[in-house]
Amino acid sequence: MARPTDAITLLETDHKEVGELLDGYEKLGDGQLDARRDLAGRIIREMTAHIHIEETVFYPRVRDVGSKVKDEVLEGIEEHHLIKTALHELEGMDPGDERYDAKVEVMAELIRHHHSEEETDLFPRVRRALDTDELVRLAEEMEEARSTAPAHPAP
């Protein structure tokens, strides 16, 4: 029988999917403005939903499992602020703008850094602190919260 998805597996899956979208964007050619707009839009939507479920469900639950986790959650919230600002600005830009690709590149660096820190530091601590049943319940709550995620990023 397959193990139910837990909160950390769910977030790691999100990270992988966003990483693949970022990789796909980086492979686009210079003249592919429509493809850039479409792929950037998918990244914006995915990251907006991902940040929403972390900030409304995951972070509030895990921040109290230890002082190191709390510090990592607070840092994550600050990183989210920067990412949401970049997402918001990108959403209002035209792919033909000379700064568009630079904005995507900076945003991608922020996202990859944030995801790497979570996977290396935060997630292992949370996995040690919470039992499997709690992590599965959190995943269920996060999926429910995803359905109410905002459509557009707000810094």
DSSP file with accessible surface (Angstrom, degrees, kcal/mol):
  #  RESIDUE AA STRUCTURE BP1 BP2  ACC     N-H-->O    O-->H-N    N-H-->O    O-->H-N    TCO  KAPPA ALPHA  PHI   PSI    X-CA   Y-CA   Z-CA
    1    1 A M              0   0  238      0, 0.0     2,-0.1     0, 0.0     0, 0.0   0.000 360.0 360.0 360.0 134.7    0.0    0.0    0.0
    2    2 A A        -     0   0   90      1,-0.1     3,-0.1     3,-0.0     0, 0.0  -0.398 360.0-112.4 -70.6 142.0    1.4    3.4   -0.9
    3    3 A R        -     0   0  147      1,-0.1    -1,-0.1    -2,-0.1     3,-0.1  -0.551  37.1-108.8 -72.7 135.3    2.3    5.8    1.8
    4    4 A P        -     0   0   77      0, 0.0     2,-0.2     0, 0.0    -1,-0.1  -0.301  40.8 -95.6 -63.3 149.6    0.0    8.8    2.0
    5    5 A T        -     0   0   82    131,-0.1     2,-0.2     4,-0.1   134,-0.2  -0.448  42.8-155.9 -65.0 134.0    1.5   12.1    1.0
    6    6 A D     >  -     0   0    0     -2,-0.2     4,-2.6   133,-0.1   130,-0.2  -0.628  30.4 -98.3-107.1 173.0    2.8   14.1    3.9
    7    7 A A  H  > S+     0   0    0    128,-1.5     4,-2.3     1,-0.2     5,-0.2   0.878 121.2  47.7 -59.3 -41.3    3.4   17.8    4.1
    8    8 A I  H  > S+     0   0    1      2,-0.2     4,-2.9     1,-0.2     5,-0.2   0.932 111.8  49.0 -70.7 -42.1    7.1   17.7    3.4
    9    9 A T  H  > S+     0   0   44      1,-0.2     4,-2.4     2,-0.2    -2,-0.2   0.918 110.8  52.3 -61.2 -41.6    6.7   15.4    0.4
   10   10 A L  H  X S+     0   0    7     -4,-2.6     4,-2.2     2,-0.2    -2,-0.2   0.938 112.1  44.6 -59.3 -46.9    4.0   17.7   -0.9
   11   11 A L  H  X S+     0   0    0     -4,-2.3     4,-2.6     1,-0.2    -2,-0.2   0.905 111.9  52.2 -68.0 -38.6    6.2   20.8   -0.6
   12   12 A E  H  X S+     0   0   73     -4,-2.9     4,-2.4     2,-0.2    -1,-0.2   0.887 108.1  52.2 -64.9 -35.8    9.2   19.0   -2.1
   13   13 A T  H  X S+     0   0   62     -4,-2.4     4,-2.6    -5,-0.2    -2,-0.2   0.927 109.0  49.9 -64.7 -43.3    7.0   18.0   -5.1
   14   14 A D  H  X S+     0   0    9     -4,-2.2     4,-2.8     1,-0.2     5,-0.3   0.927 109.5  51.9 -57.2 -46.2    6.0   21.7   -5.5
   15   15 A H  H  X S+     0   0    7     -4,-2.6     4,-2.6     1,-0.2    -2,-0.2   0.919 110.4  48.1 -58.1 -44.9    9.7   22.6   -5.4
   16   16 A K  H  X S+     0   0  141     -4,-2.4     4,-2.3     2,-0.2    -1,-0.2   0.927 112.0  48.9 -63.2 -44.6   10.5   20.1   -8.1
   17   17 A E  H  X S+     0   0   85     -4,-2.6     4,-1.9     2,-0.2    -2,-0.2   0.919 113.2  46.1 -64.1 -43.1    7.7   21.2  -10.3
   18   18 A V  H  X S+     0   0    1     -4,-2.8     4,-2.7     2,-0.2    -1,-0.2   0.917 110.5  54.5 -65.9 -40.2    8.6   24.9  -10.0
   19   19 A G  H  X S+     0   0   18     -4,-2.6     4,-2.6    -5,-0.3    -2,-0.2   0.905 107.6  49.9 -58.4 -40.9   12.3   24.0  -10.7
   20   20 A E  H  X S+     0   0  106     -4,-2.3     4,-2.4     2,-0.2    -1,-0.2   0.890 110.1  50.5 -66.1 -38.3   11.2   22.3  -13.9
   21   21 A L  H  X S+     0   0   17     -4,-1.9     4,-2.4     2,-0.2    -2,-0.2   0.922 111.2  48.5 -64.3 -42.8    9.2   25.4  -14.9
   22   22 A L  H  X S+     0   0    1     -4,-2.7     4,-2.2     2,-0.2    -2,-0.2   0.922 111.2  50.0 -63.3 -43.0   12.2   27.6  -14.2
   23   23 A D  H  X S+     0   0   69     -4,-2.6     4,-1.0     1,-0.2    -1,-0.2   0.910 110.2  51.0 -60.1 -43.4   14.5   25.3  -16.2
   24   24 A G  H >< S+     0   0   27     -4,-2.4     3,-0.5     1,-0.2     4,-0.5   0.899 108.4  51.3 -61.9 -40.4   12.0   25.3  -19.1
   25   25 A Y  H >< S+     0   0    9     -4,-2.4     3,-1.6     1,-0.2    -1,-0.2   0.925 106.3  54.5 -61.9 -43.8   12.0   29.1  -19.1
   26   26 A E  H 3< S+     0   0  104     -4,-2.2    -1,-0.2     1,-0.3    -2,-0.2   0.732 104.3  55.9 -65.5 -19.9   15.7   29.3  -19.2
   27   27 A K  T << S+     0   0  174     -4,-1.0    -1,-0.3    -3,-0.5    -2,-0.2   0.555  83.2 110.4 -89.1  -8.0   15.8   27.1  -22.3
   28   28 A L    <   -     0   0   34     -3,-1.6     2,-0.1    -4,-0.5    -3,-0.0  -0.381  69.6-118.3 -69.5 146.6   13.5   29.4  -24.3
   29   29 A G    >   -     0   0   31      1,-0.1     3,-1.4    -2,-0.1     7,-0.1  -0.302  28.0-101.1 -79.8 167.1   14.9   31.3  -27.2
   30   30 A D  T 3  S+     0   0  145      1,-0.3    -1,-0.1    -2,-0.1    -2,-0.1   0.837 116.9  48.9 -58.4 -37.9   15.1   35.1  -27.5
   31   31 A G  T 3  S+     0   0   70      1,-0.2     2,-1.7     2,-0.1     3,-0.3   0.452  80.1 100.4 -87.7   4.0   12.1   35.5  -29.8
   32   32 A Q    <>  +     0   0   89     -3,-1.4     4,-2.4     1,-0.2    -1,-0.2  -0.371  36.8 150.3 -91.3  64.7    9.7   33.3  -27.9
   33   33 A L  H  > S+     0   0   70     -2,-1.7     4,-2.6     1,-0.2    -1,-0.2   0.887  71.0  49.0 -66.5 -42.1    7.7   36.1  -26.2
   34   34 A D  H  > S+     0   0  111     -3,-0.3     4,-2.6     2,-0.2    -1,-0.2   0.919 112.7  48.1 -64.5 -41.7    4.4   34.2  -26.0
   35   35 A A  H  > S+     0   0   34      2,-0.2     4,-2.7     1,-0.2     5,-0.3   0.896 111.4  51.3 -65.5 -37.3    6.1   31.1  -24.6
   36   36 A R  H  X S+     0   0   12     -4,-2.4     4,-2.8     2,-0.2     5,-0.2   0.933 111.3  47.4 -63.2 -46.7    7.9   33.3  -22.0
   37   37 A R  H  X S+     0   0  101     -4,-2.6     4,-2.3     2,-0.2    -2,-0.2   0.932 114.4  46.8 -60.6 -46.2    4.7   35.0  -21.0
   38   38 A D  H  X S+     0   0  106     -4,-2.6     4,-2.0     2,-0.2    -2,-0.2   0.934 115.6  43.8 -63.7 -46.3    2.9   31.6  -20.6
   39   39 A L  H  X S+     0   0   24     -4,-2.7     4,-2.4     2,-0.2    -2,-0.2   0.920 113.3  50.8 -69.2 -41.1    5.7   29.9  -18.7
   40   40 A A  H  X S+     0   0    0     -4,-2.8     4,-2.8    -5,-0.3    -1,-0.2   0.911 108.7  53.8 -61.8 -38.6    6.2   32.9  -16.4
   41   41 A G  H  X S+     0   0   16     -4,-2.3     4,-2.5    -5,-0.2    -1,-0.2   0.905 108.2  49.0 -62.1 -40.0    2.5   33.0  -15.8
   42   42 A R  H  X S+     0   0  124     -4,-2.0     4,-2.7     2,-0.2     5,-0.2   0.916 111.4  49.5 -65.4 -40.9    2.6   29.3  -14.7
   43   43 A I  H  X S+     0   0    0     -4,-2.4     4,-2.8     2,-0.2     5,-0.3   0.933 111.1  50.0 -62.8 -44.7    5.6   30.0  -12.4
   44   44 A I  H  X S+     0   0    5     -4,-2.8     4,-2.3     1,-0.2    -2,-0.2   0.939 113.6  45.0 -59.8 -47.3    3.7   33.0  -10.9
   45   45 A R  H  X S+     0   0  140     -4,-2.5     4,-2.2     2,-0.2     5,-0.2   0.928 115.0  47.1 -64.3 -45.7    0.6   30.9  -10.3
   46   46 A E  H  X S+     0   0   66     -4,-2.7     4,-2.5     1,-0.2    -2,-0.2   0.924 115.2  44.8 -64.0 -45.1    2.5   27.9   -8.8
   47   47 A M  H  X S+     0   0    0     -4,-2.8     4,-2.9    -5,-0.2     5,-0.3   0.878 110.4  54.6 -69.3 -36.1    4.6   30.0   -6.5
   48   48 A T  H  X S+     0   0    8     -4,-2.3     4,-2.1    -5,-0.3    -2,-0.2   0.944 113.3  42.4 -61.5 -45.0    1.7   32.1   -5.4
   49   49 A A  H  X S+     0   0   14     -4,-2.2     4,-2.3     2,-0.2     5,-0.2   0.918 114.4  51.6 -67.1 -41.9   -0.2   28.9   -4.4
   50   50 A H  H  X S+     0   0    0     -4,-2.5     4,-2.1     1,-0.2    -2,-0.2   0.937 111.4  46.2 -61.6 -47.6    2.9   27.4   -2.8
   51   51 A I  H  X S+     0   0    4     -4,-2.9     4,-2.9     1,-0.2     5,-0.3   0.911 110.1  55.9 -62.4 -40.2    3.7   30.4   -0.7
   52   52 A H  H  X S+     0   0   39     -4,-2.1     4,-2.4    -5,-0.3     5,-0.3   0.935 109.0  44.7 -58.8 -47.5    0.0   30.6    0.4
   53   53 A I  H  X>S+     0   0    0     -4,-2.3     5,-1.9     1,-0.2     4,-1.6   0.862 114.8  49.3 -71.1 -31.7    0.0   27.0    1.7
   54   54 A E  I  <>S+     0   0    0     -4,-2.1     5,-3.4    -5,-0.2    -1,-0.2   0.941 116.5  41.1 -67.6 -45.6    3.3   27.4    3.5
   55   55 A E  I  <5S+     0   0   54     -4,-2.9    -2,-0.2    -5,-0.2    -1,-0.2   0.791 122.1  38.7 -76.7 -27.3    2.3   30.7    5.1
   56   56 A T  I  <5S+     0   0   70     -4,-2.4    -1,-0.2    -5,-0.3    -3,-0.2   0.754 135.8   5.5 -94.9 -24.3   -1.3   29.8    6.1
   57   57 A V  I  X5S+     0   0   17     -4,-1.6     4,-1.4    -5,-0.3    -3,-0.2   0.725 125.7  42.5-122.9 -59.5   -0.8   26.1    7.1
   58   58 A F  I  ><S+     0   0    0     -5,-1.9     4,-2.4     1,-0.2     5,-0.3   0.961 114.1  44.2 -66.6 -57.1    2.7   24.8    7.3
   59   59 A Y  H  ><S+     0   0    4     -5,-3.4     4,-2.1     1,-0.2    -1,-0.2   0.919 111.7  52.3 -58.5 -46.9    4.7   27.6    8.9
   60   60 A P  H  4 S+     0   0   63      0, 0.0     4,-0.3     0, 0.0    -1,-0.2   0.882 114.6  44.2 -58.6 -34.5    2.1   28.4   11.6
   61   61 A R  H  < S+     0   0   94     -4,-1.4     3,-0.4    -3,-0.2    -2,-0.2   0.901 120.1  37.4 -75.7 -40.0    2.1   24.7   12.6
   62   62 A V  H >< S+     0   0    0     -4,-2.4     3,-2.0     1,-0.2     4,-0.2   0.696  91.9  84.9 -91.1 -14.8    5.9   24.0   12.5
   63   63 A R  G >< S+     0   0   69     -4,-2.1     3,-0.5     1,-0.3     7,-0.2   0.755  90.0  52.8 -62.0 -22.4    7.3   27.3   13.9
   64   64 A D  G 3  S+     0   0  125     -3,-0.4    -1,-0.3    -4,-0.3    -2,-0.1   0.339  80.3  90.5 -97.4   9.4    6.9   26.2   17.5
   65   65 A V  G <  S-     0   0   47     -3,-2.0     2,-0.2     1,-0.3    -1,-0.2   0.616 105.7 -25.7 -81.8  -8.2    8.7   22.8   17.3
   66   66 A G    <>  -     0   0   33     -3,-0.5     4,-2.6    -4,-0.2    -1,-0.3  -0.861  62.3 -99.7 169.5 159.1   12.0   24.5   18.2
   67   67 A S  H  > S+     0   0   92     -2,-0.2     4,-2.4     1,-0.2     5,-0.2   0.872 119.6  52.0 -65.3 -36.5   13.9   27.7   18.2
   68   68 A K  H  > S+     0   0  126      2,-0.2     4,-2.2     1,-0.2    -1,-0.2   0.909 111.1  48.1 -65.9 -40.0   16.0   26.8   15.1
   69   69 A V  H  > S+     0   0    5      2,-0.2     4,-2.8     1,-0.2    -2,-0.2   0.932 110.3  51.9 -64.9 -43.7   12.8   25.9   13.2
   70   70 A K  H  X S+     0   0   86     -4,-2.6     4,-2.6    -7,-0.2    -2,-0.2   0.931 110.1  48.8 -59.0 -44.7   11.2   29.2   14.3
   71   71 A D  H  X S+     0   0  102     -4,-2.4     4,-2.3     1,-0.2    -1,-0.2   0.907 112.2  48.7 -61.3 -41.2   14.2   31.1   13.0
   72   72 A E  H  X S+     0   0   34     -4,-2.2     4,-2.6     2,-0.2    -2,-0.2   0.887 110.5  51.1 -67.2 -37.8   14.1   29.3    9.7
   73   73 A V  H  X S+     0   0    1     -4,-2.8     4,-2.5     2,-0.2    -2,-0.2   0.932 110.0  49.3 -64.0 -45.1   10.3   30.0    9.4
   74   74 A L  H  X S+     0   0   73     -4,-2.6     4,-1.8     1,-0.2    -2,-0.2   0.914 112.3  47.8 -62.8 -40.3   10.9   33.7   10.0
   75   75 A E  H  X S+     0   0   84     -4,-2.3     4,-2.5     1,-0.2    -1,-0.2   0.915 110.1  53.6 -64.3 -40.6   13.7   33.7    7.4
   76   76 A G  H  X S+     0   0    3     -4,-2.6     4,-2.8     1,-0.2    -2,-0.2   0.895 105.7  52.7 -61.1 -39.7   11.4   31.9    5.0
   77   77 A I  H  X S+     0   0   58     -4,-2.5     4,-1.9     2,-0.2    -1,-0.2   0.911 110.0  48.4 -62.9 -40.8    8.7   34.5    5.5
   78   78 A E  H  X S+     0   0  125     -4,-1.8     4,-1.7     2,-0.2    -2,-0.2   0.902 111.3  49.6 -66.4 -39.7   11.2   37.2    4.6
   79   79 A E  H  X S+     0   0   24     -4,-2.5     4,-2.6     1,-0.2    -2,-0.2   0.911 108.3  54.3 -64.6 -40.2   12.3   35.3    1.5
   80   80 A H  H  X S+     0   0    0     -4,-2.8     4,-3.5     1,-0.2     5,-0.3   0.891 103.6  56.3 -58.0 -41.2    8.7   34.9    0.5
   81   81 A H  H  X S+     0   0   86     -4,-1.9     4,-2.1     1,-0.2    -1,-0.2   0.936 109.9  44.4 -57.8 -46.0    8.2   38.6    0.7
   82   82 A L  H  X S+     0   0   93     -4,-1.7     4,-2.2     2,-0.2    -2,-0.2   0.911 114.9  48.5 -65.1 -42.1   11.1   39.1   -1.7
   83   83 A I  H  X S+     0   0    0     -4,-2.6     4,-3.0     2,-0.2    -2,-0.2   0.933 111.1  49.9 -64.7 -44.4    9.8   36.4   -4.0
   84   84 A K  H  X S+     0   0   40     -4,-3.5     4,-2.8     1,-0.2    -1,-0.2   0.887 109.3  52.6 -63.2 -37.2    6.2   37.8   -3.9
   85   85 A T  H  X S+     0   0   35     -4,-2.1     4,-2.5    -5,-0.3    -1,-0.2   0.943 111.9  45.1 -62.0 -46.3    7.5   41.2   -4.8
   86   86 A A  H  X S+     0   0    8     -4,-2.2     4,-2.7     2,-0.2    -2,-0.2   0.919 113.6  49.9 -64.0 -41.9    9.4   39.8   -7.8
   87   87 A L  H  X S+     0   0    0     -4,-3.0     4,-2.5     2,-0.2    -2,-0.2   0.927 111.7  48.7 -61.3 -45.2    6.3   37.8   -8.8
   88   88 A H  H  X S+     0   0   90     -4,-2.8     4,-1.1     2,-0.2    -2,-0.2   0.922 113.7  45.7 -61.6 -46.6    4.1   40.8   -8.6
   89   89 A E  H  < S+     0   0   85     -4,-2.5     3,-0.5     1,-0.2     4,-0.3   0.916 112.8  50.5 -64.9 -42.3    6.4   43.0  -10.6
   90   90 A L  H >< S+     0   0    1     -4,-2.7     3,-1.8     1,-0.2    -2,-0.2   0.902 103.5  59.4 -62.9 -40.2    6.9   40.3  -13.2
   91   91 A E  H 3< S+     0   0   70     -4,-2.5    -1,-0.2     1,-0.3    -2,-0.2   0.837 106.7  48.0 -59.2 -32.1    3.2   39.8  -13.6
   92   92 A G  T 3< S+     0   0   73     -4,-1.1    -1,-0.3    -3,-0.5     2,-0.2   0.433  99.0  90.3 -89.4   2.0    2.8   43.5  -14.6
   93   93 A M  S <  S-     0   0   38     -3,-1.8    -3,-0.0    -4,-0.3    -4,-0.0  -0.603  73.7-123.4 -99.4 159.9    5.6   43.4  -17.1
   94   94 A D    >   -     0   0   87     -2,-0.2     3,-2.4     1,-0.1     6,-0.2  -0.818  21.4-127.7 -96.7 137.2    5.7   42.6  -20.8
   95   95 A P  T 3  S+     0   0    7      0, 0.0     6,-0.2     0, 0.0    -1,-0.1   0.714 109.6  62.0 -59.8 -17.4    8.0   39.8  -22.0
   96   96 A G  T 3  S+     0   0   47      4,-0.1     2,-0.1     3,-0.1   -63,-0.0   0.604  77.0 113.0 -82.6 -10.3    9.5   42.2  -24.5
   97   97 A D  S X  S-     0   0   69     -3,-2.4     3,-1.7     1,-0.1     4,-0.5  -0.376  75.6-128.4 -61.8 136.7   10.7   44.6  -21.7
   98   98 A E  T 3  S+     0   0  185      1,-0.3     4,-0.3     2,-0.1    -1,-0.1   0.743 108.5  48.7 -63.5 -19.3   14.5   44.6  -21.6
   99   99 A R  T 3> S+     0   0  145      1,-0.1     4,-2.6     2,-0.1    -1,-0.3   0.485  85.4  92.7 -96.3  -3.6   14.4   43.8  -17.9
  100  100 A Y  H <> S+     0   0    6     -3,-1.7     4,-2.4    -6,-0.2     5,-0.2   0.947  88.5  42.1 -58.4 -54.1   11.9   40.9  -18.1
  101  101 A D  H  > S+     0   0   64     -4,-0.5     4,-2.7     1,-0.2    -1,-0.2   0.883 114.1  52.9 -63.7 -37.0   14.5   38.1  -18.4
  102  102 A A  H  > S+     0   0   54     -4,-0.3     4,-2.5     2,-0.2    -1,-0.2   0.908 108.6  50.5 -63.9 -39.9   16.7   39.7  -15.7
  103  103 A K  H  X S+     0   0   30     -4,-2.6     4,-2.6     2,-0.2    -2,-0.2   0.925 111.4  48.0 -63.3 -44.3   13.6   39.8  -13.4
  104  104 A V  H  X S+     0   0    4     -4,-2.4     4,-3.0     2,-0.2    -2,-0.2   0.921 111.1  51.5 -62.6 -41.9   12.9   36.2  -14.0
  105  105 A E  H  X S+     0   0  116     -4,-2.7     4,-2.1     2,-0.2    -2,-0.2   0.933 112.3  44.4 -62.9 -44.7   16.6   35.3  -13.4
  106  106 A V  H  X S+     0   0   80     -4,-2.5     4,-2.3     2,-0.2    -1,-0.2   0.928 114.2  50.1 -64.9 -43.8   16.7   37.1  -10.1
  107  107 A M  H  X S+     0   0    0     -4,-2.6     4,-2.7    -5,-0.2    -2,-0.2   0.923 109.4  51.9 -60.3 -42.9   13.4   35.6   -9.1
  108  108 A A  H  X S+     0   0    1     -4,-3.0     4,-2.9     1,-0.2     5,-0.2   0.902 108.4  51.0 -61.7 -40.6   14.6   32.1  -10.0
  109  109 A E  H  X S+     0   0  114     -4,-2.1     4,-2.3     2,-0.2    -1,-0.2   0.915 111.2  48.2 -63.4 -42.7   17.7   32.6   -7.9
  110  110 A L  H  X S+     0   0   51     -4,-2.3     4,-2.5     2,-0.2    -2,-0.2   0.930 114.0  46.7 -61.3 -46.5   15.6   33.7   -4.9
  111  111 A I  H  X S+     0   0    1     -4,-2.7     4,-2.9     2,-0.2     5,-0.3   0.942 113.2  47.3 -63.2 -48.5   13.2   30.7   -5.4
  112  112 A R  H  X S+     0   0   82     -4,-2.9     4,-2.4     1,-0.2    -1,-0.2   0.901 113.1  49.2 -63.3 -40.4   16.0   28.1   -5.8
  113  113 A H  H  X S+     0   0   94     -4,-2.3     4,-2.4    -5,-0.2    -1,-0.2   0.941 112.9  47.5 -61.4 -47.8   17.9   29.5   -2.7
  114  114 A H  H  X S+     0   0    1     -4,-2.5     4,-2.3     1,-0.2    -2,-0.2   0.938 113.7  46.7 -60.3 -48.5   14.7   29.4   -0.6
  115  115 A H  H  X S+     0   0   12     -4,-2.9     4,-2.6     1,-0.2     5,-0.2   0.906 110.9  52.7 -63.2 -40.4   13.8   25.9   -1.7
  116  116 A S  H  X S+     0   0   65     -4,-2.4     4,-2.3    -5,-0.3     5,-0.3   0.927 109.4  48.5 -62.1 -44.9   17.3   24.6   -1.1
  117  117 A E  H  X>S+     0   0   50     -4,-2.4     4,-2.8     1,-0.2     5,-1.2   0.907 112.1  49.3 -62.8 -41.8   17.4   26.0    2.5
  118  118 A E  I  <>S+     0   0    6     -4,-2.3     5,-3.3     3,-0.2    -2,-0.2   0.944 114.4  44.1 -62.1 -46.3   14.0   24.4    3.2
  119  119 A E  I  <5S+     0   0   77     -4,-2.6    -2,-0.2     1,-0.2    -1,-0.2   0.839 121.3  39.4 -69.9 -31.4   15.0   21.0    1.9
  120  120 A T  I  <5S+     0   0   90     -4,-2.3    -2,-0.2    -5,-0.2    -1,-0.2   0.882 134.9   9.0 -84.4 -41.1   18.4   21.1    3.6
  121  121 A D  I  X5S+     0   0   65     -4,-2.8     4,-1.2    -5,-0.3    -3,-0.2   0.865 126.7  39.6-108.8 -57.9   17.6   22.7    7.0
  122  122 A L  I  ><S+     0   0    4     -5,-1.2     4,-2.5     1,-0.2     5,-0.2   0.948 110.9  51.1 -68.8 -53.0   13.9   23.1    7.7
  123  123 A F  H  ><S+     0   0    3     -5,-3.3     4,-3.0     1,-0.2     5,-0.2   0.899 108.3  50.5 -59.7 -44.7   12.3   19.9    6.4
  124  124 A P  H  > S+     0   0   47      0, 0.0     4,-1.9     0, 0.0    -1,-0.2   0.915 112.3  48.7 -60.9 -37.9   14.7   17.5    8.1
  125  125 A R  H  X S+     0   0   66     -4,-1.2     4,-1.6     2,-0.2    -2,-0.2   0.915 113.3  46.6 -65.2 -42.7   14.1   19.2   11.5
  126  126 A V  H  X S+     0   0    0     -4,-2.5     4,-2.4     1,-0.2    -1,-0.2   0.925 109.5  53.9 -66.1 -41.7   10.3   19.2   11.0
  127  127 A R  H  < S+     0   0   85     -4,-3.0    -1,-0.2     1,-0.2    -2,-0.2   0.880 110.8  46.8 -62.0 -35.8   10.4   15.5    9.9
  128  128 A R  H  < S+     0   0  182     -4,-1.9    -1,-0.2    -5,-0.2    -2,-0.2   0.826 115.8  46.0 -72.4 -30.3   12.2   14.7   13.1
  129  129 A A  H  < S+     0   0   54     -4,-1.6     2,-0.4    -5,-0.1    -2,-0.2   0.787 109.6  52.9 -86.4 -29.5    9.8   16.7   15.3
  130  130 A L  S  < S-     0   0   14     -4,-2.4     2,-0.1    -5,-0.1    -1,-0.0  -0.869  79.5-124.4-112.9 144.2    6.4   15.7   13.9
  131  131 A D     >  -     0   0   98     -2,-0.4     4,-2.2     1,-0.1     5,-0.2  -0.311  31.9-102.6 -80.8 168.1    5.1   12.2   13.5
  132  132 A T  H  > S+     0   0   73      1,-0.2     4,-2.4     2,-0.2     5,-0.2   0.879 119.3  54.7 -58.7 -42.6    3.8   10.8   10.2
  133  133 A D  H  > S+     0   0  108      1,-0.2     4,-2.5     2,-0.2    -1,-0.2   0.912 109.2  48.1 -60.4 -41.8    0.1   11.2   11.1
  134  134 A E  H  > S+     0   0   29      1,-0.2     4,-2.5     2,-0.2    -1,-0.2   0.912 111.5  50.1 -65.7 -40.2    0.6   14.9   11.8
  135  135 A L  H  X S+     0   0    2     -4,-2.2     4,-1.9     2,-0.2  -128,-1.5   0.875 110.7  49.7 -67.4 -34.6    2.5   15.4    8.6
  136  136 A V  H  X S+     0   0   17     -4,-2.4     4,-2.1  -130,-0.2    -2,-0.2   0.927 110.9  49.5 -68.5 -44.0   -0.2   13.6    6.6
  137  137 A R  H  X S+     0   0  112     -4,-2.5     4,-2.3     1,-0.2    -2,-0.2   0.915 109.7  52.3 -60.2 -41.1   -2.9   15.8    8.3
  138  138 A L  H  X S+     0   0    0     -4,-2.5     4,-2.6     1,-0.2    -1,-0.2   0.904 107.0  52.6 -61.0 -42.4   -0.9   18.9    7.5
  139  139 A A  H  X S+     0   0    4     -4,-1.9     4,-2.6     2,-0.2    -1,-0.2   0.913 108.6  50.4 -60.4 -41.9   -0.7   17.8    3.8
  140  140 A E  H  X S+     0   0  122     -4,-2.1     4,-2.0     1,-0.2    -2,-0.2   0.924 112.0  47.0 -62.8 -42.9   -4.5   17.4    3.7
  141  141 A E  H  X S+     0   0   99     -4,-2.3     4,-2.5     1,-0.2    -2,-0.2   0.887 111.4  52.0 -65.2 -37.8   -4.9   20.9    5.2
  142  142 A M  H  X S+     0   0    0     -4,-2.6     4,-2.2     2,-0.2    -2,-0.2   0.901 108.1  50.3 -67.2 -40.5   -2.4   22.3    2.7
  143  143 A E  H  X S+     0   0   97     -4,-2.6     4,-1.1     2,-0.2    -1,-0.2   0.902 111.3  49.2 -64.1 -39.0   -4.2   20.8   -0.2
  144  144 A E  H >< S+     0   0  147     -4,-2.0     3,-0.6     1,-0.2     4,-0.4   0.930 111.2  49.3 -63.9 -43.7   -7.4   22.3    1.0
  145  145 A A  H >< S+     0   0   13     -4,-2.5     3,-1.6     1,-0.2    -2,-0.2   0.844 101.2  64.4 -65.2 -31.9   -5.7   25.7    1.5
  146  146 A R  H >< S+     0   0   48     -4,-2.2     3,-1.5     1,-0.3    -1,-0.2   0.872  94.0  61.2 -59.6 -34.3   -4.3   25.5   -2.1
  147  147 A S  T << S+     0   0   97     -4,-1.1    -1,-0.3    -3,-0.6    -2,-0.2   0.684 108.9  42.4 -68.6 -16.2   -7.9   25.6   -3.4
  148  148 A T  T <  S+     0   0  100     -3,-1.6    -1,-0.3    -4,-0.4    -2,-0.2   0.232  84.7 132.7-111.4  13.0   -8.3   29.0   -1.8
  149  149 A A    <   -     0   0   25     -3,-1.5  -100,-0.1    -4,-0.2  -101,-0.1  -0.303  65.7 -99.5 -64.1 145.8   -5.0   30.4   -2.8
  150  150 A P        -     0   0   67      0, 0.0    -1,-0.1     0, 0.0   -98,-0.1  -0.300  20.4-135.2 -63.1 152.5   -5.0   33.9   -4.4
  151  151 A A  S    S+     0   0   68      1,-0.1  -103,-0.1    -3,-0.1  -102,-0.1   0.715  88.2  39.8 -80.1 -23.3   -4.8   34.1   -8.1
  152  152 A H  S    S-     0   0  118   -104,-0.1    -1,-0.1  -107,-0.0     2,-0.1  -0.975  88.7-109.5-131.2 143.9   -2.2   36.9   -8.1
  153  153 A P        -     0   0    5      0, 0.0  -105,-0.0     0, 0.0    -2,-0.0  -0.415  27.8-166.3 -71.4 141.8    0.8   37.5   -5.9
  154  154 A A              0   0   67     -2,-0.1   -69,-0.1  -106,-0.1   -70,-0.1  -0.972 360.0 360.0-129.6 116.6    0.6   40.4   -3.4
  155  155 A P              0   0   73      0, 0.0   -74,-0.1     0, 0.0   -73,-0.1  -0.207 360.0 360.0 -65.8 360.0    3.8   41.6   -1.7
